[in-house]
Amino acid sequence: MHAFDVLGDPVRRRLLELLSQGELSSGELTSTVREEFEITQPAVSQHLRILRESGMAHVRAEGNRRLYSVDAESLRSVDRWLEPFRRFWEPKLAALETEIARGKRQRRIEEER
């Protein structure tokens, strides 16, 4: 399955978002996603299987628990595909960063007065 086919599903994107914060158990993932998307446990398990089979997530056994983590390498193909489009948002993000720094500096100056 192509990376964008995997990422095209909002449940799988959410699972990856959760995993981007660190390793989580299948129970923790299932609980959060079931509540947010109102889907069954078998449906969440199916999405986790797709993430595993696509290489976007790793799973390891720890006792009777299954712990999931993101495989960042699999996301590199997405990153490479996005490369030509970065020119559309990177200058705007740099400008935003400059404005935020100006605002912080201005507040600091005002607080020192």
N, CA, C and O atoms as CSV, one atom per row, in Angstrom:
chain,resi,resn,atom,element,x,y,z
A,1,MET,N,N,0.853,-1.173,0.000
A,1,MET,CA,C,0.000,0.000,0.000
A,1,MET,C,C,0.900,1.238,0.000
A,1,MET,O,O,1.863,1.308,0.764
A,2,HIS,N,N,0.593,2.190,-0.838
A,2,HIS,CA,C,1.365,3.430,-0.939
A,2,HIS,C,C,1.152,4.279,0.313
A,2,HIS,O,O,0.091,4.233,0.937
A,3,ALA,N,N,2.166,5.044,0.666
A,3,ALA,CA,C,2.114,5.861,1.888
A,3,ALA,C,C,0.897,6.775,1.914
A,3,ALA,O,O,0.269,6.938,2.960
A,4,PHE,N,N,0.559,7.371,0.778
A,4,PHE,CA,C,-0.579,8.291,0.778
A,4,PHE,C,C,-1.910,7.562,0.885
A,4,PHE,O,O,-2.893,8.139,1.350
A,5,ASP,N,N,-1.957,6.313,0.464
A,5,ASP,CA,C,-3.161,5.511,0.685
A,5,ASP,C,C,-3.343,5.254,2.182
A,5,ASP,O,O,-4.456,5.309,2.703
A,6,VAL,N,N,-2.248,4.977,2.849
A,6,VAL,CA,C,-2.296,4.751,4.290
A,6,VAL,C,C,-2.692,6.040,5.007
A,6,VAL,O,O,-3.564,6.033,5.875
A,7,LEU,N,N,-2.044,7.146,4.638
A,7,LEU,CA,C,-2.284,8.425,5.305
A,7,LEU,C,C,-3.607,9.071,4.907
A,7,LEU,O,O,-4.044,10.029,5.544
A,8,GLY,N,N,-4.237,8.561,3.874
A,8,GLY,CA,C,-5.507,9.130,3.414
A,8,GLY,C,C,-6.660,8.893,4.374
A,8,GLY,O,O,-7.699,9.544,4.266
A,9,ASP,N,N,-6.492,7.983,5.297
A,9,ASP,CA,C,-7.559,7.670,6.250
A,9,ASP,C,C,-7.368,8.465,7.541
A,9,ASP,O,O,-6.287,8.427,8.129
A,10,PRO,N,N,-8.399,9.187,7.992
A,10,PRO,CA,C,-8.244,10.010,9.196
A,10,PRO,C,C,-7.953,9.213,10.468
A,10,PRO,O,O,-7.284,9.719,11.369
A,11,VAL,N,N,-8.437,7.995,10.555
A,11,VAL,CA,C,-8.166,7.179,11.745
A,11,VAL,C,C,-6.679,6.825,11.789
A,11,VAL,O,O,-6.051,6.920,12.844
A,12,ARG,N,N,-6.118,6.420,10.657
A,12,ARG,CA,C,-4.696,6.072,10.631
A,12,ARG,C,C,-3.821,7.296,10.860
A,12,ARG,O,O,-2.784,7.208,11.516
A,13,ARG,N,N,-4.238,8.441,10.319
A,13,ARG,CA,C,-3.470,9.665,10.592
A,13,ARG,C,C,-3.485,9.963,12.084
A,13,ARG,O,O,-2.459,10.337,12.652
A,14,ARG,N,N,-4.633,9.804,12.719
A,14,ARG,CA,C,-4.730,10.075,14.164
A,14,ARG,C,C,-3.867,9.106,14.959
A,14,ARG,O,O,-3.196,9.505,15.911
A,15,LEU,N,N,-3.882,7.840,14.573
A,15,LEU,CA,C,-3.035,6.864,15.253
A,15,LEU,C,C,-1.563,7.272,15.159
A,15,LEU,O,O,-0.831,7.188,16.145
A,16,LEU,N,N,-1.133,7.710,13.984
A,16,LEU,CA,C,0.251,8.157,13.827
A,16,LEU,C,C,0.527,9.418,14.640
A,16,LEU,O,O,1.610,9.566,15.207
A,17,GLU,N,N,-0.442,10.322,14.701
A,17,GLU,CA,C,-0.276,11.522,15.527
A,17,GLU,C,C,-0.058,11.129,16.989
A,17,GLU,O,O,0.820,11.671,17.661
A,18,LEU,N,N,-0.851,10.198,17.466
A,18,LEU,CA,C,-0.702,9.738,18.851
A,18,LEU,C,C,0.670,9.103,19.060
A,18,LEU,O,O,1.327,9.341,20.073
A,19,LEU,N,N,1.092,8.297,18.095
A,19,LEU,CA,C,2.375,7.617,18.209
A,19,LEU,C,C,3.560,8.562,18.055
A,19,LEU,O,O,4.669,8.244,18.485
A,20,SER,N,N,3.333,9.711,17.450
A,20,SER,CA,C,4.437,10.670,17.298
A,20,SER,C,C,4.905,11.192,18.653
A,20,SER,O,O,6.011,11.720,18.768
A,21,GLN,N,N,4.073,11.048,19.670
A,21,GLN,CA,C,4.426,11.491,21.023
A,21,GLN,C,C,5.238,10.437,21.763
A,21,GLN,O,O,5.826,10.720,22.807
A,22,GLY,N,N,5.271,9.223,21.223
A,22,GLY,CA,C,6.019,8.147,21.869
A,22,GLY,C,C,5.254,6.840,21.810
A,22,GLY,O,O,4.110,6.789,21.359
A,23,GLU,N,N,5.896,5.800,22.267
A,23,GLU,CA,C,5.338,4.455,22.245
A,23,GLU,C,C,4.069,4.370,23.084
A,23,GLU,O,O,4.010,4.889,24.198
A,24,LEU,N,N,3.052,3.706,22.530
A,24,LEU,CA,C,1.780,3.512,23.233
A,24,LEU,C,C,1.315,2.078,23.072
A,24,LEU,O,O,1.643,1.410,22.092
A,25,SER,N,N,0.551,1.617,24.039
A,25,SER,CA,C,0.003,0.265,23.949
A,25,SER,C,C,-1.195,0.256,23.010
A,25,SER,O,O,-1.816,1.287,22.751
A,26,SER,N,N,-1.499,-0.922,22.514
A,26,SER,CA,C,-2.663,-1.043,21.635
A,26,SER,C,C,-3.929,-0.646,22.391
A,26,SER,O,O,-4.853,-0.085,21.802
A,27,GLY,N,N,-3.974,-0.932,23.682
A,27,GLY,CA,C,-5.139,-0.552,24.486
A,27,GLY,C,C,-5.305,0.954,24.577
A,27,GLY,O,O,-6.419,1.465,24.457
A,28,GLU,N,N,-4.202,1.674,24.787
A,28,GLU,CA,C,-4.263,3.138,24.858
A,28,GLU,C,C,-4.702,3.727,23.520
A,28,GLU,O,O,-5.534,4.633,23.472
A,29,LEU,N,N,-4.134,3.204,22.441
A,29,LEU,CA,C,-4.507,3.686,21.104
A,29,LEU,C,C,-5.974,3.401,20.816
A,29,LEU,O,O,-6.708,4.265,20.337
A,30,THR,N,N,-6.386,2.177,21.114
A,30,THR,CA,C,-7.760,1.779,20.841
A,30,THR,C,C,-8.740,2.622,21.633
A,30,THR,O,O,-9.752,3.068,21.093
A,31,SER,N,N,-8.457,2.842,22.883
A,31,SER,CA,C,-9.351,3.625,23.739
A,31,SER,C,C,-9.540,5.040,23.194
A,31,SER,O,O,-10.667,5.525,23.087
A,32,THR,N,N,-8.444,5.691,22.855
A,32,THR,CA,C,-8.519,7.063,22.358
A,32,THR,C,C,-9.259,7.139,21.019
A,32,THR,O,O,-10.151,7.967,20.839
A,33,VAL,N,N,-8.882,6.280,20.103
A,33,VAL,CA,C,-9.461,6.340,18.753
A,33,VAL,C,C,-10.924,5.900,18.751
A,33,VAL,O,O,-11.732,6.464,18.014
A,34,ARG,N,N,-11.272,4.913,19.556
A,34,ARG,CA,C,-12.679,4.495,19.635
A,34,ARG,C,C,-13.545,5.646,20.102
A,34,ARG,O,O,-14.637,5.864,19.576
A,35,GLU,N,N,-13.063,6.378,21.084
A,35,GLU,CA,C,-13.832,7.502,21.620
A,35,GLU,C,C,-13.952,8.631,20.596
A,35,GLU,O,O,-15.031,9.196,20.413
A,36,GLU,N,N,-12.860,8.953,19.942
A,36,GLU,CA,C,-12.855,10.082,18.999
A,36,GLU,C,C,-13.630,9.790,17.720
A,36,GLU,O,O,-14.305,10.673,17.191
A,37,PHE,N,N,-13.538,8.556,17.218
A,37,PHE,CA,C,-14.142,8.229,15.929
A,37,PHE,C,C,-15.394,7.353,16.049
A,37,PHE,O,O,-16.063,7.065,15.057
A,38,GLU,N,N,-15.693,6.941,17.271
A,38,GLU,CA,C,-16.859,6.083,17.516
A,38,GLU,C,C,-16.842,4.853,16.613
A,38,GLU,O,O,-17.813,4.558,15.916
A,39,ILE,N,N,-15.705,4.140,16.646
A,39,ILE,CA,C,-15.579,2.906,15.876
A,39,ILE,C,C,-15.292,1.757,16.840
A,39,ILE,O,O,-14.967,1.984,18.006
A,40,THR,N,N,-15.410,0.551,16.358
A,40,THR,CA,C,-15.237,-0.634,17.201
A,40,THR,C,C,-13.766,-0.963,17.405
A,40,THR,O,O,-12.895,-0.481,16.681
A,41,GLN,N,N,-13.515,-1.785,18.396
A,41,GLN,CA,C,-12.150,-2.245,18.656
A,41,GLN,C,C,-11.596,-3.021,17.466
A,41,GLN,O,O,-10.438,-2.811,17.106
A,42,PRO,N,N,-12.379,-3.920,16.828
A,42,PRO,CA,C,-11.837,-4.612,15.653
A,42,PRO,C,C,-11.480,-3.649,14.504
A,42,PRO,O,O,-10.538,-3.901,13.752
A,43,ALA,N,N,-12.225,-2.563,14.376
A,43,ALA,CA,C,-11.904,-1.589,13.329
A,43,ALA,C,C,-10.569,-0.903,13.621
A,43,ALA,O,O,-9.766,-0.688,12.713
A,44,VAL,N,N,-10.335,-0.560,14.890
A,44,VAL,CA,C,-9.051,0.052,15.272
A,44,VAL,C,C,-7.931,-0.953,15.022
A,44,VAL,O,O,-6.874,-0.585,14.509
A,45,SER,N,N,-8.149,-2.203,15.376
A,45,SER,CA,C,-7.140,-3.242,15.159
A,45,SER,C,C,-6.799,-3.365,13.676
A,45,SER,O,O,-5.639,-3.568,13.318
A,46,GLN,N,N,-7.791,-3.243,12.829
A,46,GLN,CA,C,-7.556,-3.306,11.379
A,46,GLN,C,C,-6.673,-2.138,10.931
A,46,GLN,O,O,-5.766,-2.327,10.120
A,47,HIS,N,N,-6.925,-0.951,11.444
A,47,HIS,CA,C,-6.107,0.217,11.087
A,47,HIS,C,C,-4.670,0.039,11.590
A,47,HIS,O,O,-3.719,0.397,10.896
A,48,LEU,N,N,-4.517,-0.511,12.791
A,48,LEU,CA,C,-3.180,-0.770,13.318
A,48,LEU,C,C,-2.446,-1.800,12.470
A,48,LEU,O,O,-1.241,-1.687,12.249
A,49,ARG,N,N,-3.171,-2.794,12.000
A,49,ARG,CA,C,-2.568,-3.812,11.125
A,49,ARG,C,C,-2.058,-3.171,9.841
A,49,ARG,O,O,-0.960,-3.486,9.384
A,50,ILE,N,N,-2.846,-2.276,9.259
A,50,ILE,CA,C,-2.434,-1.590,8.035
A,50,ILE,C,C,-1.181,-0.755,8.286
A,50,ILE,O,O,-0.272,-0.730,7.456
A,51,LEU,N,N,-1.132,-0.075,9.425
A,51,LEU,CA,C,0.061,0.708,9.758
A,51,LEU,C,C,1.283,-0.192,9.906
A,51,LEU,O,O,2.374,0.160,9.459
A,52,ARG,N,N,1.101,-1.347,10.529
A,52,ARG,CA,C,2.215,-2.301,10.671
A,52,ARG,C,C,2.667,-2.813,9.313
A,52,ARG,O,O,3.857,-2.796,8.999
A,53,GLU,N,N,1.715,-3.266,8.513
A,53,GLU,CA,C,2.046,-3.869,7.218
A,53,GLU,C,C,2.643,-2.861,6.246
A,53,GLU,O,O,3.434,-3.230,5.379
A,54,SER,N,N,2.275,-1.602,6.381
A,54,SER,CA,C,2.823,-0.568,5.502
A,54,SER,C,C,4.214,-0.130,5.966
A,54,SER,O,O,4.927,0.568,5.245
A,55,GLY,N,N,4.591,-0.546,7.174
A,55,GLY,CA,C,5.883,-0.174,7.716
A,55,GLY,C,C,5.882,1.161,8.438
A,55,GLY,O,O,6.944,1.645,8.828
A,56,MET,N,N,4.725,1.765,8.628
A,56,MET,CA,C,4.655,3.059,9.297
A,56,MET,C,C,4.666,2.932,10.813
A,56,MET,O,O,4.926,3.907,11.519
A,57,ALA,N,N,4.388,1.748,11.308
A,57,ALA,CA,C,4.398,1.522,12.751
A,57,ALA,C,C,5.075,0.189,13.049
A,57,ALA,O,O,4.963,-0.773,12.289
A,58,HIS,N,N,5.770,0.162,14.161
A,58,HIS,CA,C,6.373,-1.068,14.684
A,58,HIS,C,C,5.545,-1.500,15.883
A,58,HIS,O,O,4.946,-0.679,16.577
A,59,VAL,N,N,5.526,-2.790,16.107
A,59,VAL,CA,C,4.887,-3.310,17.312
A,59,VAL,C,C,5.863,-4.267,17.986
A,59,VAL,O,O,6.583,-5.018,17.328
A,60,ARG,N,N,5.866,-4.219,19.311
A,60,ARG,CA,C,6.681,-5.163,20.065
A,60,ARG,C,C,5.851,-5.666,21.237
A,60,ARG,O,O,5.029,-4.952,21.811
A,61,ALA,N,N,6.098,-6.899,21.555
A,61,ALA,CA,C,5.386,-7.515,22.675
A,61,ALA,C,C,6.139,-7.237,23.967
A,61,ALA,O,O,7.366,-7.317,24.032
A,62,GLU,N,N,5.365,-6.907,24.988
A,62,GLU,CA,C,5.904,-6.764,26.345
A,62,GLU,C,C,4.905,-7.460,27.259
A,62,GLU,O,O,3.893,-6.885,27.659
A,63,GLY,N,N,5.215,-8.699,27.574
A,63,GLY,CA,C,4.247,-9.507,28.310
A,63,GLY,C,C,3.034,-9.749,27.434
A,63,GLY,O,O,3.156,-10.223,26.304
A,64,ASN,N,N,1.864,-9.421,27.961
A,64,ASN,CA,C,0.648,-9.588,27.151
A,64,ASN,C,C,0.234,-8.281,26.461
A,64,ASN,O,O,-0.830,-8.209,25.845
A,65,ARG,N,N,1.073,-7.263,26.567
A,65,ARG,CA,C,0.785,-5.973,25.927
A,65,ARG,C,C,1.486,-5.886,24.574
A,65,ARG,O,O,2.531,-6.499,24.359
A,66,ARG,N,N,0.894,-5.118,23.673
A,66,ARG,CA,C,1.506,-4.820,22.382
A,66,ARG,C,C,1.774,-3.324,22.360
A,66,ARG,O,O,0.854,-2.515,22.476
A,67,LEU,N,N,3.049,-2.964,22.209
A,67,LEU,CA,C,3.444,-1.565,22.211
A,67,LEU,C,C,3.785,-1.121,20.797
A,67,LEU,O,O,4.576,-1.757,20.100
A,68,TYR,N,N,3.171,-0.017,20.391
A,68,TYR,CA,C,3.345,0.517,19.042
A,68,TYR,C,C,4.224,1.751,19.070
A,68,TYR,O,O,4.235,2.510,20.039
A,69,SER,N,N,4.963,1.935,17.980
A,69,SER,CA,C,5.774,3.139,17.791
A,69,SER,C,C,5.807,3.467,16.307
A,69,SER,O,O,5.531,2.614,15.463
A,70,VAL,N,N,6.147,4.708,15.999
A,70,VAL,CA,C,6.234,5.163,14.610
A,70,VAL,C,C,7.555,4.701,14.016
A,70,VAL,O,O,8.586,4.699,14.687
A,71,ASP,N,N,7.509,4.315,12.762
A,71,ASP,CA,C,8.734,4.048,11.999
A,71,ASP,C,C,8.953,5.259,11.107
A,71,ASP,O,O,8.353,5.362,10.037
A,72,ALA,N,N,9.806,6.170,11.539
A,72,ALA,CA,C,10.020,7.427,10.817
A,72,ALA,C,C,10.565,7.202,9.417
A,72,ALA,O,O,10.298,7.997,8.516
A,73,GLU,N,N,11.314,6.145,9.224
A,73,GLU,CA,C,11.891,5.882,7.902
A,73,GLU,C,C,10.819,5.754,6.832
A,73,GLU,O,O,11.002,6.221,5.708
A,74,SER,N,N,9.711,5.129,7.170
A,74,SER,CA,C,8.643,4.945,6.188
A,74,SER,C,C,8.010,6.274,5.788
A,74,SER,O,O,7.425,6.384,4.710
A,75,LEU,N,N,8.123,7.282,6.649
A,75,LEU,CA,C,7.545,8.591,6.337
A,75,LEU,C,C,8.475,9.444,5.475
A,75,LEU,O,O,8.082,10.512,5.004
A,76,ARG,N,N,9.695,8.978,5.271
A,76,ARG,CA,C,10.635,9.740,4.443
A,76,ARG,C,C,10.161,9.863,3.002
A,76,ARG,O,O,10.422,10.876,2.353
A,77,SER,N,N,9.471,8.853,2.495
A,77,SER,CA,C,8.963,8.944,1.115
A,77,SER,C,C,7.943,10.072,0.999
A,77,SER,O,O,7.884,10.754,-0.024
A,78,VAL,N,N,7.152,10.268,2.028
A,78,VAL,CA,C,6.187,11.372,2.053
A,78,VAL,C,C,6.943,12.694,2.101
A,78,VAL,O,O,6.598,13.640,1.394
A,79,ASP,N,N,7.965,12.754,2.930
A,79,ASP,CA,C,8.776,13.955,3.055
A,79,ASP,C,C,9.431,14.309,1.711
A,79,ASP,O,O,9.441,15.470,1.302
A,80,ARG,N,N,9.971,13.304,1.043
A,80,ARG,CA,C,10.597,13.550,-0.276
A,80,ARG,C,C,9.562,14.051,-1.281
A,80,ARG,O,O,9.854,14.943,-2.077
A,81,TRP,N,N,8.372,13.489,-1.249
A,81,TRP,CA,C,7.335,13.910,-2.188
A,81,TRP,C,C,6.929,15.362,-1.930
A,81,TRP,O,O,6.633,16.098,-2.871
A,82,LEU,N,N,6.916,15.771,-0.676
A,82,LEU,CA,C,6.522,17.133,-0.307
A,82,LEU,C,C,7.582,18.189,-0.630
A,82,LEU,O,O,7.267,19.377,-0.696
A,83,GLU,N,N,8.827,17.768,-0.831
A,83,GLU,CA,C,9.938,18.693,-1.022
A,83,GLU,C,C,9.645,19.813,-2.028
A,83,GLU,O,O,9.898,20.971,-1.696
A,84,PRO,N,N,9.137,19.549,-3.215
A,84,PRO,CA,C,8.915,20.643,-4.171
A,84,PRO,C,C,7.828,21.637,-3.743
A,84,PRO,O,O,7.748,22.743,-4.279
A,85,PHE,N,N,6.998,21.242,-2.783
A,85,PHE,CA,C,5.895,22.096,-2.351
A,85,PHE,C,C,6.251,22.985,-1.162
A,85,PHE,O,O,5.513,23.912,-0.828
A,86,ARG,N,N,7.375,22.700,-0.533
A,86,ARG,CA,C,7.773,23.475,0.640
A,86,ARG,C,C,7.926,24.960,0.339
A,86,ARG,O,O,7.728,25.799,1.217
A,87,ARG,N,N,8.275,25.279,-0.885
A,87,ARG,CA,C,8.465,26.688,-1.251
A,87,ARG,C,C,7.195,27.504,-1.045
A,87,ARG,O,O,7.256,28.729,-0.939
A,88,PHE,N,N,6.060,26.845,-0.988
A,88,PHE,CA,C,4.801,27.559,-0.795
A,88,PHE,C,C,4.584,27.993,0.649
A,88,PHE,O,O,3.961,29.026,0.896
A,89,TRP,N,N,5.088,27.218,1.601
A,89,TRP,CA,C,4.818,27.573,2.992
A,89,TRP,C,C,6.055,27.958,3.806
A,89,TRP,O,O,5.917,28.648,4.817
A,90,GLU,N,N,7.238,27.544,3.409
A,90,GLU,CA,C,8.406,27.854,4.226
A,90,GLU,C,C,8.663,29.361,4.381
A,90,GLU,O,O,8.962,29.803,5.490
A,91,PRO,N,N,8.558,30.168,3.309
A,91,PRO,CA,C,8.762,31.614,3.509
A,91,PRO,C,C,7.731,32.214,4.461
A,91,PRO,O,O,8.050,33.105,5.248
A,92,LYS,N,N,6.506,31.727,4.387
A,92,LYS,CA,C,5.452,32.242,5.272
A,92,LYS,C,C,5.717,31.845,6.719
A,92,LYS,O,O,5.481,32.634,7.634
A,93,LEU,N,N,6.198,30.642,6.924
A,93,LEU,CA,C,6.531,30.217,8.280
A,93,LEU,C,C,7.720,30.996,8.829
A,93,LEU,O,O,7.761,31.321,10.015
A,94,ALA,N,N,8.683,31.292,7.967
A,94,ALA,CA,C,9.835,32.089,8.404
A,94,ALA,C,C,9.385,33.493,8.785
A,94,ALA,O,O,9.849,34.052,9.778
A,95,ALA,N,N,8.472,34.064,7.987
A,95,ALA,CA,C,7.955,35.401,8.298
A,95,ALA,C,C,7.182,35.377,9.615
A,95,ALA,O,O,7.303,36.297,10.424
A,96,LEU,N,N,6.404,34.351,9.827
A,96,LEU,CA,C,5.663,34.215,11.079
A,96,LEU,C,C,6.625,34.118,12.265
A,96,LEU,O,O,6.405,34.745,13.302
A,97,GLU,N,N,7.675,33.342,12.112
A,97,GLU,CA,C,8.672,33.211,13.174
A,97,GLU,C,C,9.295,34.571,13.506
A,97,GLU,O,O,9.518,34.892,14.673
A,98,THR,N,N,9.569,35.358,12.476
A,98,THR,CA,C,10.123,36.700,12.685
A,98,THR,C,C,9.151,37.577,13.458
A,98,THR,O,O,9.547,38.293,14.377
A,99,GLU,N,N,7.880,37.522,13.084
A,99,GLU,CA,C,6.873,38.344,13.766
A,99,GLU,C,C,6.685,37.911,15.215
A,99,GLU,O,O,6.493,38.752,16.092
A,100,ILE,N,N,6.738,36.645,15.465
A,100,ILE,CA,C,6.616,36.153,16.844
A,100,ILE,C,C,7.804,36.644,17.669
A,100,ILE,O,O,7.635,37.087,18.806
A,101,ALA,N,N,8.993,36.566,17.098
A,101,ALA,CA,C,10.185,37.043,17.812
A,101,ALA,C,C,10.081,38.537,18.094
A,101,ALA,O,O,10.446,38.987,19.180
A,102,ARG,N,N,9.586,39.310,17.127
A,102,ARG,CA,C,9.398,40.753,17.338
A,102,ARG,C,C,8.422,41.009,18.478
A,102,ARG,O,O,8.663,41.856,19.338
A,103,GLY,N,N,7.330,40.277,18.475
A,103,GLY,CA,C,6.333,40.445,19.532
A,103,GLY,C,C,6.908,40.129,20.900
A,103,GLY,O,O,6.657,40.856,21.860
A,104,LYS,N,N,7.675,39.053,20.999
A,104,LYS,CA,C,8.302,38.687,22.269
A,104,LYS,C,C,9.286,39.764,22.716
A,104,LYS,O,O,9.332,40.136,23.889
A,105,ARG,N,N,10.065,40.255,21.765
A,105,ARG,CA,C,11.039,41.297,22.090
A,105,ARG,C,C,10.330,42.557,22.563
A,105,ARG,O,O,10.758,43.189,23.529
A,106,GLN,N,N,9.250,42.924,21.886
A,106,GLN,CA,C,8.490,44.123,22.253
A,106,GLN,C,C,7.893,43.982,23.655
A,106,GLN,O,O,7.926,44.931,24.439
A,107,ARG,N,N,7.351,42.811,23.975
A,107,ARG,CA,C,6.797,42.587,25.313
A,107,ARG,C,C,7.869,42.680,26.381
A,107,ARG,O,O,7.643,43.247,27.449
A,108,ARG,N,N,9.054,42.113,26.087
A,108,ARG,CA,C,10.160,42.188,27.028
A,108,ARG,C,C,10.562,43.633,27.289
A,108,ARG,O,O,10.808,44.020,28.431
A,109,ILE,N,N,10.629,44.434,26.221
A,109,ILE,CA,C,10.988,45.854,26.346
A,109,ILE,C,C,9.950,46.586,27.199
A,109,ILE,O,O,10.299,47.384,28.069
A,110,GLU,N,N,8.667,46.305,26.939
A,110,GLU,CA,C,7.594,46.961,27.696
A,110,GLU,C,C,7.603,46.538,29.155
A,110,GLU,O,O,7.324,47.353,30.035
A,111,GLU,N,N,7.919,45.280,29.425
A,111,GLU,CA,C,7.962,44.804,30.817
A,111,GLU,C,C,9.128,45.399,31.577
A,111,GLU,O,O,9.044,45.573,32.793
A,112,GLU,N,N,10.215,45.715,30.890
A,112,GLU,CA,C,11.385,46.292,31.537
A,112,GLU,C,C,11.185,47.748,31.894
A,112,GLU,O,O,11.906,48.286,32.734
A,113,ARG,N,N,10.231,48.384,31.279
A,113,ARG,CA,C,9.965,49.808,31.544
A,113,ARG,C,C,9.297,50.004,32.838
A,113,ARG,O,O,9.001,51.138,33.214
